[in-house]
Amino acid sequence: MSSHFLTTSRHKNVFRLPSISTLPTHALTMSSVTFHALPPSANSSCTRCVLKCGGIDFEEVNAYGQTRTPEYLAKFPTNLAPAIEHDGACVSETNAIARYLCGAFPDKAGKFYPGDAKSKAKVDMVTEYTGITLYNYLAKATYPTIGFPLYAGDVAATEALKDHVAGSQEAAAAELLNLINDKYVNNWLKDSTFLCGDEPTIADFRFAPIMYFARVAVVLPERIVKYLDDMETKVPGFKEATEGPRGFTADKVKA
Ligand SMILES: N[C@@H](CCC(=O)N[C@@H](CS)C(=O)NCC(=O)O)C(=O)O
């Protein structure tokens, strides 16, 4: 079992039904989801997209300042948001949450992770590439500008290297734009409206919110601007679900 697919401290096995009387009130409605989110975050927006576009009932809780509390850590040792609680399961990691929701609510969100093993593998490949490789460059290119903390070992997190932050951001932005063009524009978005075909999948919910941050560091290619417009106008719930990152970066867009 993945270490991200965690149990609460009250019950040891995610697949064993917990005693109802020991759970907090919000967990009593077995079908509803408690969603711990950081409102402006692109990662949290992915989860919100699956929930809203799928029409899944949920309660959103602001996780700002909460991710390192003993209560949060007991449920989510990763100390990260997004994270969800549903039916006794505590899940963090954006991609794991998206797949969990599609599996737990097949009638509502199953369509966002469709098909056989090969179709799912394509969605997984794009989703993982976006969350790991692309996001790595996005953070280096944009976090110093927007005031998000970087990670140990990064130039912007190293006081002695502060004179090199601008150069490091520039190099990361150049590679970010290169990857957006090479992998997404010229490949996954070449012949289809969305990344894995003409219907949106979790790969789109992973990638599209990140583009609202990418536009801080790079001028988005025309194809990506059109893609975001399609997401906003053709995918019910997407626009509302991504108000956080869109609003947060609206006045920081690179001209
Ligand atoms: N790999 C994680 C990354 C999530 C992440 O980095 N979350 C940050 C905000 S965007 C966070 O919750 N930070 C809180 C903390 O470090 O305590 C995912 O894909 O969900």
The ligand as a Gaussian input file, in Angstrom:
#p B3LYP/6-31G(d) Opt

LIG

0 1
 N        3.826000      16.482000      -4.171000
 C        2.765000      17.201000      -3.535000
 C        3.150000      18.658000      -3.401000
 C        2.137000      19.454000      -2.589000
 C        2.767000      20.697000      -1.986000
 O        3.933000      21.030000      -2.249000
 N        1.992000      21.388000      -1.140000
 C        2.522000      22.564000      -0.481000
 C        1.818000      23.818000      -0.984000
 S        1.709000      23.915000      -2.756000
 C        2.187000      22.472000       1.010000
 O        1.156000      21.934000       1.375000
 N        3.040000      23.003000       1.898000
 C        2.756000      23.010000       3.299000
 C        3.917000      22.637000       4.157000
 O        5.037000      22.475000       3.623000
 O        3.711000      22.499000       5.386000
 C        1.472000      17.040000      -4.332000
 O        1.574000      16.760000      -5.531000
 O        0.378000      17.169000      -3.773000

